[in-house]
Amino acid sequence: MTLLGGIHHLATLTADMDRLIAFYQCVFDARVVLDLEEEGMRHAFIELGPETLLHPFQMPGVEVPQGAVPIFGRGRLDHFGLNAASLEAFRELRDRAVADGASNGEVTAIGPTLSFSFTDPDGAEHEVLWDKPGAPIDDSVRRANWMTVDLDEWSVNDGTPG
Protein backbone atom coordinates (compact mmCIF):
# COMPACT_ATOMS: atom_id res chain seq x y z
CA MET A 1 0.00 0.00 0.00
CA THR A 2 1.30 3.45 -0.92
CA LEU A 3 0.94 5.72 2.07
CA LEU A 4 1.63 9.10 0.47
CA GLY A 5 0.36 10.72 -2.70
CA GLY A 6 3.10 13.31 -3.06
CA ILE A 7 3.76 16.69 -1.49
CA HIS A 8 0.76 18.69 -0.27
CA HIS A 9 2.54 22.02 0.11
CA LEU A 10 5.93 23.68 0.40
CA ALA A 11 6.12 26.52 2.92
CA THR A 12 8.47 29.35 2.00
CA LEU A 13 9.10 32.97 2.94
CA THR A 14 8.84 35.92 0.56
CA ALA A 15 9.70 39.59 0.79
CA ASP A 16 6.92 40.54 -1.64
CA MET A 17 3.83 38.33 -1.94
CA ASP A 18 2.34 40.16 -4.94
CA ARG A 19 5.60 39.84 -6.89
CA LEU A 20 5.90 36.13 -6.05
CA ILE A 21 2.29 35.39 -6.99
CA ALA A 22 2.65 37.25 -10.30
CA PHE A 23 5.78 35.22 -11.15
CA TYR A 24 4.17 31.82 -10.53
CA GLN A 25 1.01 32.85 -12.38
CA CYS A 26 2.99 34.12 -15.40
CA VAL A 27 5.52 31.29 -15.74
CA PHE A 28 3.61 28.29 -14.37
CA ASP A 29 -0.07 29.19 -14.91
CA ALA A 30 -0.38 28.77 -11.14
CA ARG A 31 -3.66 29.60 -9.47
CA VAL A 32 -4.03 31.35 -6.11
CA VAL A 33 -6.38 29.18 -4.07
CA LEU A 34 -6.31 31.32 -0.94
CA ASP A 35 -4.69 34.65 0.00
CA LEU A 36 -5.07 35.67 3.65
CA GLU A 37 -3.91 38.41 5.99
CA GLU A 38 -4.12 37.34 9.60
CA GLU A 39 -2.20 37.61 12.85
CA GLY A 40 0.01 40.33 11.37
CA MET A 41 1.18 38.29 8.39
CA ARG A 42 0.06 37.44 4.88
CA HIS A 43 0.10 33.94 3.44
CA ALA A 44 -1.27 32.28 0.35
CA PHE A 45 -1.83 28.88 -1.20
CA ILE A 46 -0.62 28.84 -4.80
CA GLU A 47 -1.63 25.75 -6.75
CA LEU A 48 1.37 24.53 -8.77
CA GLY A 49 -0.20 21.28 -9.90
CA PRO A 50 -3.19 19.07 -9.19
CA GLU A 51 -1.77 17.95 -5.84
CA THR A 52 0.94 20.47 -4.97
CA LEU A 53 0.65 23.86 -3.30
CA LEU A 54 3.24 26.53 -2.63
CA HIS A 55 2.49 28.16 0.73
CA PRO A 56 4.50 31.39 0.94
CA PHE A 57 4.45 33.68 3.98
CA GLN A 58 5.18 37.40 4.05
CA MET A 59 5.89 38.40 7.63
CA PRO A 60 6.72 41.88 8.91
CA GLY A 61 10.08 42.01 10.65
CA VAL A 62 11.33 38.80 9.04
CA GLU A 63 14.13 39.49 6.61
CA VAL A 64 14.03 37.24 3.55
CA PRO A 65 17.40 36.93 1.81
CA GLN A 66 17.32 38.38 -1.69
CA GLY A 67 19.60 37.20 -4.44
CA ALA A 68 21.63 34.08 -4.99
CA VAL A 69 22.70 31.87 -2.11
CA PRO A 70 24.99 28.92 -2.96
CA ILE A 71 23.42 25.46 -3.19
CA PHE A 72 23.56 23.53 0.09
CA GLY A 73 24.06 26.79 2.00
CA ARG A 74 20.41 27.81 1.88
CA GLY A 75 19.15 26.32 5.12
CA ARG A 76 16.75 23.53 5.91
CA LEU A 77 15.03 23.61 2.53
CA ASP A 78 17.69 24.04 -0.10
CA HIS A 79 15.41 23.97 -3.17
CA PHE A 80 12.41 22.18 -4.59
CA GLY A 81 11.89 20.42 -7.90
CA LEU A 82 8.62 20.77 -9.77
CA ASN A 83 7.47 17.87 -11.93
CA ALA A 84 6.55 18.80 -15.51
CA ALA A 85 3.44 16.97 -16.71
CA SER A 86 5.03 16.03 -20.05
CA LEU A 87 8.05 16.71 -22.23
CA GLU A 88 5.98 19.32 -24.09
CA ALA A 89 5.10 20.99 -20.78
CA PHE A 90 8.79 20.90 -19.77
CA ARG A 91 9.71 22.70 -23.02
CA GLU A 92 6.96 25.29 -22.52
CA LEU A 93 7.91 25.96 -18.89
CA ARG A 94 11.57 26.34 -19.84
CA ASP A 95 10.66 28.80 -22.61
CA ARG A 96 8.49 30.81 -20.20
CA ALA A 97 11.16 30.89 -17.50
CA VAL A 98 13.72 32.10 -20.06
CA ALA A 99 11.31 34.75 -21.40
CA ASP A 100 10.70 35.95 -17.83
CA GLY A 101 14.45 36.19 -17.18
CA ALA A 102 14.19 33.53 -14.46
CA SER A 103 16.36 30.94 -16.25
CA ASN A 104 19.24 30.78 -18.69
CA GLY A 105 17.46 27.81 -20.30
CA GLU A 106 20.29 25.32 -19.78
CA VAL A 107 18.94 21.76 -19.63
CA THR A 108 20.76 19.00 -17.77
CA ALA A 109 20.23 15.28 -18.32
CA ILE A 110 20.32 13.46 -15.00
CA GLY A 111 20.09 9.89 -16.21
CA PRO A 112 16.57 9.58 -17.68
CA THR A 113 15.50 12.92 -16.17
CA LEU A 114 15.71 16.36 -17.73
CA SER A 115 16.13 19.39 -15.47
CA PHE A 116 16.38 23.15 -15.74
CA SER A 117 16.83 25.65 -12.94
CA PHE A 118 14.90 28.86 -12.36
CA THR A 119 15.23 31.70 -9.88
CA ASP A 120 12.12 33.12 -8.24
CA PRO A 121 11.70 36.86 -7.52
CA ASP A 122 13.25 36.49 -4.05
CA GLY A 123 16.37 34.90 -5.54
CA ALA A 124 15.56 31.33 -4.49
CA GLU A 125 16.75 28.78 -7.04
CA HIS A 126 14.54 25.78 -7.84
CA GLU A 127 14.14 23.20 -10.63
CA VAL A 128 11.62 21.88 -13.11
CA LEU A 129 12.11 18.22 -14.02
CA TRP A 130 10.68 15.70 -16.45
CA ASP A 131 11.21 11.95 -16.07
CA LYS A 132 11.21 9.74 -19.15
CA PRO A 133 8.17 7.48 -18.61
CA GLY A 134 9.07 4.00 -17.39
CA ALA A 135 12.78 4.74 -17.04
CA PRO A 136 14.28 3.39 -13.81
CA ILE A 137 16.30 5.46 -11.40
CA ASP A 138 19.71 3.81 -11.48
CA ASP A 139 23.43 4.64 -11.36
CA SER A 140 23.06 6.90 -14.40
CA VAL A 141 21.84 9.62 -12.01
CA ARG A 142 25.31 9.97 -10.46
CA ARG A 143 26.54 13.58 -10.70
CA ALA A 144 29.54 12.42 -12.74
CA ASN A 145 27.10 11.34 -15.48
CA TRP A 146 25.13 14.59 -15.65
CA MET A 147 25.43 16.43 -18.93
CA THR A 148 24.11 19.58 -20.51
CA VAL A 149 21.90 18.73 -23.48
CA ASP A 150 20.34 20.57 -26.37
CA LEU A 151 16.64 20.11 -25.76
CA ASP A 152 15.90 20.34 -29.48
CA GLU A 153 18.11 17.30 -30.07
CA TRP A 154 16.79 15.24 -27.16
CA SER A 155 15.24 11.94 -28.24
CA VAL A 156 12.13 10.91 -26.36
CA ASN A 157 12.41 7.39 -27.76
CA ASP A 158 15.70 6.44 -26.17
CA GLY A 159 16.14 9.22 -23.60
CA THR A 160 19.50 10.32 -24.93
CA PRO A 161 20.75 13.32 -26.84
CA GLY A 162 20.74 13.01 -30.61
Buried (B, 14 or more C-beta within 10 A) or exposed (E): EEEEEEEEBBEBBBBBBEEBBEBBEBBBEBEBEEEEEEEEBBBBBBBBBEEBBBBBBBBEEEEBEEEEBEEEEBEEEBEBEBBBEEBEBBBBBBBBBBEBEBBEEEBBBBBBBBBBBBBBBBEBBBBBBBBBEEEEEEEBBEEEEBEEBEBEEBEEEEBEBE
